[in-house]
Amino acid sequence: MSRVFSIFLISVFTLAIGCQKPPPEPVPVAPKLAASKLSVLVVDDPPLAAGIKLLRGEWAERTGGQLEIEDWTVEQLLAATKLSADLVIYPSRYVGTLVDRDGLRPVRKSVLQSDEVAFDDLFPLVRNATLPYGGQVYALTLGEPPLMLMGSATDHDSDGQAKWDSVGNSSDVGSSQFRYPYAVALIARGVSYTQSRGGATGWFDADTMQPRIADPPYVKSLQKMIGNERPSTSRKDDVSIGWPTPGATKSSLYFSLPLADEVYNPLRDIWEKRETDKPLVFLGFAGRSVSVTRSTRNSASAFKLLKWLVSESIATQLSPRSEATVWFRKSQVAKAKRWLPNSAASDETAAIVTKLLSSSNFYLLPRIPGIDEYLQALEEAILRATSEELSAEEVLTEVVEQWNILTDRYGRDRQRAAYRKHLGLHENEQ
């Protein structure tokens, strides 16, 4: 091979190598984001906390995320200055307390409009009475039971509406379901003697926060309740005020709370005949609410978890574990016995509960800071009414003084703002 030809071959080979495209550079792969870890604080409901723990695997399969569940007592909740969790599940009467502390995020409109929440599937009273607070929704529900009369009352109408005469004048209508059973009994009686207007009947003047607990309806109620003997919970056959629970005895019968034959007209200072037969539905004494906290650092995932927990399929698994809930969706009516597995879950009881939650005439326990302290003061006064042989007027006048002290301690303007939000009067404030 001549030297010239060799140089030619080398040149061609070199040129061919130079014309080849360089191998493509590898496409950078985005680092895989770690699945979010969310914490859920469950207040005063260990069975509900246990139920959420059982759902952790399903949530992980759905999202790849993890759930941490922590149990708190009511005392821990009320003492905390900050909620160190993404979600909190708590007795619904504390929504005003937590909003007052700026501890909750309003529920986003996109969440309320989502298919999972299915807002229109909620019972009217759950949707319209218990969820709004101060013109916003800060919590969704896992169930809000109406108060009912439980026992062997036979004086009731075809719709399950009991009569106060069947309860008698005894103060033995308290139930161990409540921390302050006699305060609840007095409230139920007292409100039944008032002219309720969509839940606006309250304990305070909305402008001054002056207590109304010594007004004639409550005085008459306490007169009906107190007798010659101290209230006792030892009698097992007493009629009591509460709500149907999974642990209810098989012989338990449930009725709508009674309506009084007459109501007090404060404008004319007279008693008048009651004009409506619509049952008055008492709410806010039990129930469990779910909220996203202000302290969450992952609000997008927290709201996804909120939607998931209250969705029909998940809530129907979770809510019946609690002793403080009841079905809250129209689509859950056919599954009512999941909440009431004993014979107490008769079709009649389920129908009454469903009718109550589908009503429009309601009374909602005031959702103000210190609500338990107001109830405790009233409870102690009722018990003192018999032991010290005081009149109803004297006892409730003392309660007014104690409530004014509580209101001033929390701040009258602060309590007034919270109470007006509770009543839905916030929009009239400047």
Rosetta blueprint (number, residue, H / E / L):
1 M L
2 S L
3 R H
4 V H
5 F H
6 S H
7 I H
8 F H
9 L H
10 I H
11 S H
12 V H
13 F H
14 T H
15 L H
16 A H
17 I H
18 G H
19 C H
20 Q L
21 K L
22 P L
23 P L
24 P L
25 E L
26 P L
27 V L
28 P L
29 V L
30 A L
31 P L
32 K L
33 L L
34 A L
35 A L
36 S L
37 K E
38 L E
39 S E
40 V E
41 L E
42 V E
43 V E
44 D L
45 D L
46 P H
47 P H
48 L H
49 A H
50 A H
51 G H
52 I H
53 K H
54 L H
55 L L
56 R H
57 G H
58 E H
59 W H
60 A H
61 E H
62 R H
63 T H
64 G L
65 G L
66 Q E
67 L E
68 E E
69 I E
70 E E
71 D E
72 W E
73 T L
74 V H
75 E H
76 Q H
77 L H
78 L H
79 A H
80 A L
81 T L
82 K L
83 L L
84 S L
85 A L
86 D L
87 L E
88 V E
89 I E
90 Y E
91 P E
92 S H
93 R H
94 Y H
95 V H
96 G H
97 T H
98 L H
99 V H
100 D H
101 R L
102 D L
103 G L
104 L E
105 R L
106 P L
107 V L
108 R L
109 K H
110 S H
111 V H
112 L H
113 Q L
114 S L
115 D L
116 E L
117 V L
118 A L
119 F H
120 D H
121 D H
122 L E
123 F L
124 P H
125 L H
126 V H
127 R H
128 N H
129 A H
130 T H
131 L L
132 P E
133 Y E
134 G L
135 G L
136 Q E
137 V E
138 Y L
139 A L
140 L E
141 T E
142 L L
143 G L
144 E L
145 P L
146 P L
147 L L
148 M E
149 L E
150 M E
151 G L
152 S L
153 A L
154 T L
155 D L
156 H E
157 D L
158 S L
159 D L
160 G L
161 Q E
162 A E
163 K E
164 W H
165 D H
166 S H
167 V H
168 G L
169 N L
170 S L
171 S L
172 D L
173 V L
174 G L
175 S L
176 S L
177 Q L
178 F L
179 R L
180 Y L
181 P H
182 Y H
183 A H
184 V H
185 A H
186 L H
187 I H
188 A H
189 R H
190 G H
191 V H
192 S H
193 Y L
194 T E
195 Q L
196 S L
197 R L
198 G L
199 G L
200 A L
201 T L
202 G L
203 W L
204 F E
205 D L
206 A L
207 D L
208 T L
209 M L
210 Q L
211 P E
212 R L
213 I L
214 A L
215 D L
216 P H
217 P H
218 Y H
219 V H
220 K H
221 S H
222 L H
223 Q H
224 K H
225 M H
226 I L
227 G L
228 N L
229 E L
230 R L
231 P L
232 S L
233 T L
234 S L
235 R L
236 K L
237 D L
238 D L
239 V L
240 S E
241 I E
242 G E
243 W L
244 P L
245 T L
246 P L
247 G L
248 A L
249 T L
250 K L
251 S L
252 S L
253 L L
254 Y E
255 F E
256 S E
257 L E
258 P E
259 L E
260 A L
261 D L
262 E E
263 V E
264 Y E
265 N E
266 P L
267 L L
268 R L
269 D L
270 I E
271 W E
272 E E
273 K E
274 R L
275 E L
276 T L
277 D L
278 K L
279 P L
280 L L
281 V E
282 F E
283 L E
284 G L
285 F L
286 A L
287 G L
288 R E
289 S E
290 V E
291 S E
292 V E
293 T E
294 R L
295 S L
296 T L
297 R L
298 N L
299 S H
300 A H
301 S H
302 A H
303 F H
304 K H
305 L H
306 L H
307 K H
308 W H
309 L H
310 V H
311 S L
312 E H
313 S H
314 I H
315 A H
316 T H
317 Q H
318 L H
319 S H
320 P H
321 R H
322 S L
323 E L
324 A L
325 T L
326 V L
327 W L
328 F L
329 R E
330 K H
331 S H
332 Q H
333 V H
334 A H
335 K H
336 A H
337 K H
338 R H
339 W L
340 L L
341 P L
342 N L
343 S L
344 A L
345 A L
346 S L
347 D H
348 E H
349 T H
350 A H
351 A H
352 I H
353 V H
354 T H
355 K H
356 L H
357 L H
358 S L
359 S L
360 S L
361 N L
362 F E
363 Y E
364 L E
365 L L
366 P L
367 R L
368 I L
369 P L
370 G L
371 I H
372 D H
373 E H
374 Y H
375 L H
376 Q H
377 A H
378 L H
379 E H
380 E H
381 A H
382 I H
383 L H
384 R H
385 A H
386 T H
387 S H
388 E L
389 E L
390 L L
391 S L
392 A H
393 E H
394 E H
395 V H
396 L H
397 T H
398 E H
399 V H
400 V H
401 E H
402 Q H
403 W H
404 N H
405 I H
406 L H
407 T H
408 D H
409 R H
410 Y H
411 G L
412 R H
413 D H
414 R H
415 Q H
416 R H
417 A H
418 A H
419 Y H
420 R H
421 K H
422 H H
423 L H
424 G L
425 L L
426 H H
427 E H
428 N H
429 E L
430 Q L
